Amino acid sequence: MMKKRFLVIVITVAILLVSVGPSYSPVSLTAQSDEPIKIGAIFDLTGPTSDVGQLYAAGIVAYVDYVNANGGIEGRPIELLSQDYAYSVENAENLYIEYVNEGVVAFQGWGTGDTEALRGRIAEDEIPFMSASYSAPLGDPEEAPYNFLVGTTYSDQLVILLQFMLEEWEAEGFTAEEMKVAVFHNDSPFGTSPLADGQAWGEEVGVEVYGVPMPRGASSFDAEITTHIVEGGATHVVVQNTSGPAALLLRNLEDLGLRDFVVFGCLNWCADEILIEGAGEAAEGVLGALPFAPTSVEVPGQEVVREWLAENDDRTLEEASLHFTQGWWTMAVMVEGIRLTLANGQELTGANIRANLETLENFDTGGITAPLTYTSEDHRGNRALRVYRVEDGVWVQASDLIDLRAEDMEEMSE
């Protein structure tokens, strides 16, 4: 009798499980959960790039606070697990492992060296990863399948700025062969990242392009100026470094009476408000390749940032800098991939977040960047930016949008 009763209970439970099973699938539970969404992040708050790292980090943290104050992502709050890694690759690797073990579904990184060191592990763990490094290989899904770039690659920044410089140079009656470009760069993978592509461009058009390492912690670049500008004959200088060293280089040129003898340009990490403040009058005329709109130019994407700062911070957007906005919108793009995943009722996995990011087409950042498009073949959000020039102490637009992706497509159609 007991055996029969037990058999009836087992059969009844089995029937109940089958009948309710589809309504309680793991995917549905995950999509409808109100559990916090864990996102990992590492920041340079005390290391050699902290002059801009602190501002960028503040923008990311502010965007998380903004989302949580407005109901989270599809009703779920973000739990940001973050720490200062002081620009140490070893620290970055250890923090990444720690946060992945704690269940993060996406990650915000920072430097080129650590992002490139992590990309194999990122792919293995299937963790969508955005960082402040715009090294070109990170935008190639074959090499870095879970990395996504919000900013224009360093290589494209350099090529666009060099093209603009050459056009102005030739308009003044000079030839490409008379143009000689010294790329002063951070002595790290971040600094050297665009150099080979810049040199390849130079070989095609007849412009000499070469690199000049900038020693970390240097109190003067007089020796480099003497070797590469006075003796080497550079007509143009492009800096791939952060604002502090670039401002010092400008002051050194001014003190040596050489500022007016070279055309000076910056890629995104020194084309900012900090450079102008640090270099003073020596910053006048500096060109900048800016993938992110400066605070001196009003665009719709700044409005929500200004409002947040007015209510939660004692700084203006100009004081917070374009790097604050840069961090804000980088996190906004990541959140959009997560939002789409949840809105589609999908399980919140790295693979699904990646797939949804790859559906973004002409994603509008309100003019902070050129529209962003990701595909399974290309994780570079765009290949476009505007060149700006410092005039009367502010960044002023010097070019229309220059889009290398559009130029390549035009060439292919001819």
C-alpha positions as CSV (number, residue, x, y, z in Angstrom):
1,M,0.0,0.0,0.0
2,M,2.9,2.4,0.9
3,K,4.6,1.7,-2.4
4,K,1.4,2.5,-4.3
5,R,0.9,5.8,-2.4
6,F,4.5,6.8,-3.0
7,L,4.2,6.0,-6.7
8,V,1.1,8.2,-6.9
9,I,2.9,11.1,-5.2
10,V,5.9,10.9,-7.5
11,I,3.7,10.8,-10.6
12,T,1.6,13.7,-9.3
13,V,4.6,15.9,-8.6
14,A,6.1,15.0,-12.1
15,I,2.9,16.1,-13.8
16,L,2.8,19.4,-11.8
17,L,6.4,20.1,-12.7
18,V,5.8,19.5,-16.4
19,S,2.7,21.7,-16.3
20,V,4.3,24.7,-14.7
21,G,7.8,24.3,-16.1
22,P,7.6,26.7,-19.1
23,S,6.3,29.5,-16.9
24,Y,9.4,29.4,-14.6
25,S,12.3,28.9,-17.0
26,P,15.7,30.2,-15.8
27,V,15.7,32.7,-18.6
28,S,12.4,34.2,-17.5
29,L,13.5,34.3,-13.9
30,T,16.7,36.1,-14.8
31,A,15.0,38.6,-17.0
32,Q,12.3,39.4,-14.4
33,S,14.7,39.4,-11.4
34,D,15.1,42.5,-9.3
35,E,18.6,41.4,-8.2
36,P,21.3,44.1,-8.6
37,I,23.3,43.9,-11.9
38,K,27.0,43.6,-11.0
39,I,29.4,45.5,-13.2
40,G,33.2,45.6,-12.6
41,A,35.5,48.6,-13.1
42,I,39.1,49.6,-12.6
43,F,40.2,53.2,-12.4
44,D,43.5,55.0,-12.4
45,L,43.1,57.3,-9.4
46,T,46.7,57.5,-8.2
47,G,48.9,56.3,-11.1
48,P,50.7,58.0,-13.9
49,T,47.5,58.7,-15.9
50,S,45.4,59.8,-12.9
51,D,45.3,63.4,-14.2
52,V,42.6,62.3,-16.6
53,G,41.7,59.0,-14.9
54,Q,40.0,60.6,-11.9
55,L,37.7,62.7,-14.2
56,Y,36.8,59.7,-16.4
57,A,36.1,57.5,-13.3
58,A,33.9,60.2,-11.8
59,G,31.8,60.2,-14.9
60,I,31.3,56.4,-14.8
61,V,30.3,56.5,-11.2
62,A,28.0,59.4,-11.7
63,Y,26.2,57.6,-14.5
64,V,25.6,54.6,-12.3
65,D,24.2,56.8,-9.6
66,Y,22.0,58.5,-12.2
67,V,20.6,55.2,-13.5
68,N,19.9,53.9,-10.0
69,A,18.2,57.1,-9.0
70,N,15.9,56.7,-12.1
71,G,14.8,53.1,-11.5
72,G,17.8,51.1,-12.6
73,I,18.0,49.0,-15.8
74,E,14.5,47.7,-16.4
75,G,13.9,48.0,-12.7
76,R,17.2,46.5,-11.6
77,P,19.8,48.5,-9.8
78,I,23.5,48.5,-10.8
79,E,26.0,47.4,-8.3
80,L,29.4,48.8,-9.4
81,L,32.4,46.9,-8.0
82,S,35.4,49.2,-8.6
83,Q,38.8,50.1,-7.3
84,D,41.9,52.1,-8.0
85,Y,44.5,49.9,-9.8
86,A,47.1,52.7,-10.1
87,Y,47.8,51.8,-13.7
88,S,49.4,48.5,-12.8
89,V,48.7,45.6,-15.2
90,E,49.1,43.1,-12.3
91,N,46.6,44.9,-10.2
92,A,44.2,45.0,-13.1
93,E,44.4,41.3,-13.7
94,N,43.9,40.5,-10.0
95,L,40.9,42.8,-9.7
96,Y,39.4,41.5,-12.9
97,I,39.5,37.9,-11.6
98,E,38.1,39.0,-8.2
99,Y,35.2,40.8,-9.7
100,V,34.4,38.0,-12.3
101,N,34.3,35.6,-9.4
102,E,31.9,37.9,-7.6
103,G,29.5,37.6,-10.6
104,V,29.9,40.7,-12.7
105,V,28.3,40.5,-16.2
106,A,30.3,43.3,-17.8
107,F,33.4,45.3,-17.1
108,Q,34.8,48.9,-17.5
109,G,38.5,49.0,-17.9
110,W,41.0,51.8,-18.4
111,G,44.5,51.5,-19.8
112,T,45.9,50.0,-23.0
113,G,48.5,47.7,-21.4
114,D,46.0,46.1,-19.0
115,T,43.1,45.9,-21.5
116,E,45.3,44.2,-24.1
117,A,46.7,41.9,-21.4
118,L,43.2,40.9,-20.3
119,R,41.5,40.4,-23.7
120,G,42.2,36.7,-24.0
121,R,40.7,36.1,-20.5
122,I,37.8,38.4,-21.3
123,A,37.0,36.4,-24.4
124,E,37.2,33.1,-22.4
125,D,35.0,34.5,-19.7
126,E,32.6,36.1,-22.2
127,I,32.6,39.4,-20.3
128,P,31.6,42.5,-22.5
129,F,34.4,45.0,-21.8
130,M,34.8,48.7,-22.6
131,S,37.7,50.8,-21.5
132,A,39.3,54.1,-22.0
133,S,41.9,52.5,-24.3
134,Y,41.2,53.0,-28.0
135,S,43.9,50.8,-29.3
136,A,42.9,49.6,-32.8
137,P,43.2,45.8,-32.1
138,L,40.6,46.0,-29.4
139,G,38.0,46.9,-32.0
140,D,38.6,43.7,-34.0
141,P,36.2,40.9,-32.9
142,E,38.6,38.3,-34.3
143,E,41.3,39.5,-31.9
144,A,39.1,40.8,-29.0
145,P,35.6,39.3,-29.4
146,Y,34.2,40.9,-26.2
147,N,35.8,44.3,-26.3
148,F,33.9,47.3,-27.6
149,L,35.3,50.8,-28.4
150,V,33.2,53.9,-27.8
151,G,36.0,56.3,-28.7
152,T,37.6,56.5,-32.2
153,T,40.8,54.4,-32.2
154,Y,44.1,56.0,-31.5
155,S,45.2,55.0,-35.0
156,D,42.2,56.7,-36.7
157,Q,42.7,59.8,-34.4
158,L,46.3,60.1,-35.5
159,V,45.6,59.5,-39.2
160,I,42.7,62.1,-39.2
161,L,44.9,64.7,-37.4
162,L,47.8,64.1,-39.8
163,Q,45.5,64.4,-42.8
164,F,44.2,67.7,-41.5
165,M,47.7,69.0,-40.7
166,L,48.9,68.0,-44.2
167,E,46.0,69.9,-45.9
168,E,46.8,73.1,-44.0
169,W,50.5,72.6,-44.6
170,E,50.0,72.2,-48.4
171,A,47.5,75.2,-48.4
172,E,50.5,77.3,-47.1
173,G,52.5,76.3,-50.1
174,F,54.6,73.5,-48.6
175,T,54.9,69.9,-49.8
176,A,54.3,66.6,-48.1
177,E,58.0,65.8,-48.4
178,E,58.8,69.0,-46.4
179,M,56.6,67.9,-43.5
180,K,58.2,66.0,-40.7
181,V,56.1,64.8,-37.7
182,A,57.5,63.8,-34.3
183,V,54.9,61.8,-32.3
184,F,55.8,62.5,-28.7
185,H,54.2,59.6,-26.8
186,N,53.8,58.0,-23.4
187,D,56.4,55.3,-23.0
188,S,53.9,52.4,-22.8
189,P,51.6,50.4,-25.1
190,F,49.1,53.3,-24.8
191,G,51.7,55.7,-26.2
192,T,52.9,53.5,-29.1
193,S,49.5,52.1,-30.1
194,P,48.9,54.4,-33.1
195,L,52.5,54.9,-34.2
196,A,52.7,52.1,-36.8
197,D,49.5,53.1,-38.5
198,G,50.6,56.8,-38.5
199,Q,53.9,55.8,-40.1
200,A,52.1,53.7,-42.7
201,W,50.0,56.7,-43.6
202,G,53.1,58.8,-43.8
203,E,54.8,56.4,-46.2
204,E,51.8,56.5,-48.5
205,V,51.7,60.3,-48.8
206,G,55.4,61.1,-48.4
207,V,55.4,62.5,-44.9
208,E,58.1,61.3,-42.4
209,V,56.5,60.2,-39.1
210,Y,58.5,59.0,-36.2
211,G,58.1,58.3,-32.4
212,V,59.7,60.1,-29.5
213,P,59.2,58.4,-26.1
214,M,58.4,60.8,-23.2
215,P,60.0,59.5,-19.9
216,R,57.5,59.1,-17.1
217,G,57.9,61.6,-14.3
218,A,60.1,63.9,-16.4
219,S,60.4,67.5,-15.1
220,S,61.5,68.8,-18.5
221,F,61.5,67.6,-22.2
222,D,64.3,70.0,-23.2
223,A,66.6,67.2,-24.3
224,E,63.9,65.6,-26.5
225,I,63.1,69.0,-28.0
226,T,66.7,69.7,-28.8
227,T,67.2,66.3,-30.4
228,H,64.0,66.0,-32.4
229,I,62.9,69.6,-33.1
230,V,66.1,71.8,-33.1
231,E,68.4,69.2,-34.5
232,G,65.9,66.8,-36.1
233,G,64.0,69.4,-37.9
234,A,60.4,68.3,-37.0
235,T,57.9,70.7,-38.4
236,H,54.9,69.2,-36.5
237,V,54.5,67.6,-33.1
238,V,51.6,65.2,-32.2
239,V,51.3,64.1,-28.6
240,Q,49.9,60.7,-27.6
241,N,50.0,61.2,-23.8
242,T,47.9,62.7,-21.1
243,S,47.4,66.4,-20.4
244,G,50.1,66.9,-17.8
245,P,53.1,65.9,-19.9
246,A,51.7,67.6,-23.0
247,A,51.3,70.9,-21.1
248,L,54.8,70.6,-19.8
249,L,56.1,70.0,-23.4
250,L,54.3,73.1,-24.6
251,R,55.7,75.2,-21.7
252,N,59.2,73.9,-22.5
253,L,58.8,74.9,-26.2
254,E,57.6,78.4,-25.1
255,D,60.5,78.9,-22.7
256,L,63.0,77.9,-25.5
257,G,61.4,80.3,-27.9
258,L,60.3,77.5,-30.2
259,R,56.6,77.4,-29.8
260,D,55.8,79.3,-33.0
261,F,58.1,77.1,-35.1
262,V,56.2,73.9,-34.8
263,V,52.5,72.9,-35.5
264,F,51.4,71.2,-32.3
265,G,48.5,68.7,-32.0
266,C,47.1,66.3,-29.4
267,L,45.1,63.1,-29.5
268,N,42.2,62.7,-27.2
269,W,43.9,62.2,-23.8
270,C,45.6,65.6,-24.0
271,A,43.1,67.5,-26.1
272,D,41.1,68.8,-23.2
273,E,40.6,71.6,-20.7
274,I,43.5,70.5,-18.5
275,L,46.0,71.1,-21.3
276,I,44.8,74.7,-21.7
277,E,45.0,75.4,-18.0
278,G,48.4,73.8,-17.7
279,A,50.0,75.3,-20.7
280,G,48.5,78.8,-20.6
281,E,49.3,81.0,-23.6
282,A,51.5,78.2,-25.1
283,A,48.3,76.2,-25.8
284,E,47.0,78.8,-28.3
285,G,46.8,77.3,-31.8
286,V,47.1,73.7,-30.6
287,L,45.1,71.2,-32.7
288,G,43.1,68.4,-31.1
289,A,41.7,65.2,-32.5
290,L,38.6,65.0,-30.2
291,P,36.3,61.9,-30.4
292,F,34.3,63.4,-27.6
293,A,32.9,66.9,-27.7
294,P,34.7,69.5,-25.6
295,T,32.7,71.4,-23.0
296,S,33.2,74.6,-25.0
297,V,30.8,73.4,-27.6
298,E,27.2,72.8,-26.5
299,V,25.6,69.5,-27.7
300,P,22.4,67.8,-26.5
301,G,24.3,65.0,-24.8
302,Q,25.7,67.4,-22.2
303,E,22.4,68.5,-20.9
304,V,21.7,65.5,-18.6
305,V,25.3,65.7,-17.4
306,R,25.0,69.3,-16.5
307,E,21.7,68.7,-14.7
308,W,23.2,65.9,-12.7
309,L,26.3,67.9,-11.7
310,A,24.0,70.9,-10.7
311,E,22.1,68.6,-8.3
312,N,24.8,66.3,-7.0
313,D,28.2,68.0,-7.4
314,D,29.8,71.4,-6.7
315,R,31.5,71.5,-10.2
316,T,30.3,72.8,-13.5
317,L,30.7,70.6,-16.6
318,E,33.6,72.8,-17.6
319,E,35.3,72.0,-14.3
320,A,34.5,68.3,-14.5
321,S,35.9,68.3,-18.1
322,L,35.0,66.5,-21.2
323,H,36.6,63.3,-19.7
324,F,33.7,63.2,-17.2
325,T,31.3,63.2,-20.1
326,Q,33.4,60.6,-21.8
327,G,33.1,58.2,-18.8
328,W,29.4,59.0,-18.5
329,W,28.6,58.1,-22.1
330,T,30.9,55.1,-22.1
331,M,28.9,53.6,-19.3
332,A,25.7,54.6,-21.0
333,V,26.5,52.5,-24.1
334,M,27.3,49.5,-21.9
335,V,24.0,50.0,-20.0
336,E,22.1,50.1,-23.3
337,G,23.5,46.6,-24.2
338,I,22.3,45.3,-20.8
339,R,18.9,47.1,-21.2
340,L,18.3,45.5,-24.6
341,T,19.1,42.1,-23.2
342,L,16.6,42.4,-20.4
343,A,14.0,44.1,-22.5
344,N,14.2,41.2,-25.0
345,G,13.5,38.7,-22.1
346,Q,16.9,37.1,-22.5
347,E,19.1,35.7,-19.8
348,L,21.7,38.2,-18.7
349,T,24.8,36.6,-19.9
350,G,27.9,38.1,-21.5
351,A,27.1,36.4,-24.8
352,N,23.6,37.9,-24.9
353,I,24.9,41.4,-23.9
354,R,27.5,41.2,-26.7
355,A,24.9,40.1,-29.2
356,N,22.6,43.0,-28.3
357,L,25.5,45.6,-28.5
358,E,26.1,44.3,-32.0
359,T,22.6,45.4,-33.0
360,L,23.3,49.0,-32.2
361,E,23.2,51.1,-35.3
362,N,23.8,54.9,-35.3
363,F,23.4,55.0,-31.5
364,D,22.9,58.6,-30.6
365,T,25.1,60.0,-27.8
366,G,23.6,63.5,-28.3
367,G,26.5,64.8,-30.3
368,I,29.1,63.7,-27.7
369,T,30.5,61.3,-30.3
370,A,29.7,60.5,-33.8
371,P,26.9,58.0,-34.0
372,L,28.0,54.5,-32.8
373,T,27.4,51.3,-34.8
374,Y,28.6,47.8,-33.8
375,T,28.5,44.6,-35.8
376,S,29.7,41.1,-35.4
377,E,32.6,42.0,-37.7
378,D,33.5,45.4,-36.3
379,H,33.5,46.6,-32.6
380,R,34.8,50.1,-33.4
381,G,31.8,52.2,-32.7
382,N,32.9,54.8,-35.2
383,R,35.9,56.0,-37.2
384,A,35.0,59.7,-37.1
385,L,35.8,62.9,-35.2
386,R,36.1,66.6,-35.6
387,V,39.4,68.5,-35.3
388,Y,39.4,71.4,-32.9
389,R,41.8,74.3,-32.3
390,V,42.6,76.3,-29.2
391,E,41.5,79.9,-29.7
392,D,41.4,82.5,-26.9
393,G,41.7,79.7,-24.4
394,V,38.9,77.4,-25.6
395,W,38.5,74.6,-28.0
396,V,36.9,75.8,-31.2
397,Q,35.8,73.5,-34.1
398,A,38.3,73.6,-36.9
399,S,36.8,70.9,-39.2
400,D,33.6,69.2,-40.2
401,L,33.2,65.6,-39.2
402,I,35.9,63.5,-40.8
403,D,34.8,59.9,-41.2
404,L,37.3,57.3,-42.3
405,R,34.7,54.6,-42.5
406,A,32.7,56.6,-44.9
407,E,35.8,57.4,-46.9
408,D,36.7,53.7,-47.2
409,M,33.2,52.8,-48.3
410,E,33.3,55.6,-50.9
411,E,36.6,54.2,-52.2
412,M,35.3,50.7,-52.4
413,S,32.3,51.8,-54.4
414,E,34.4,53.6,-57.0
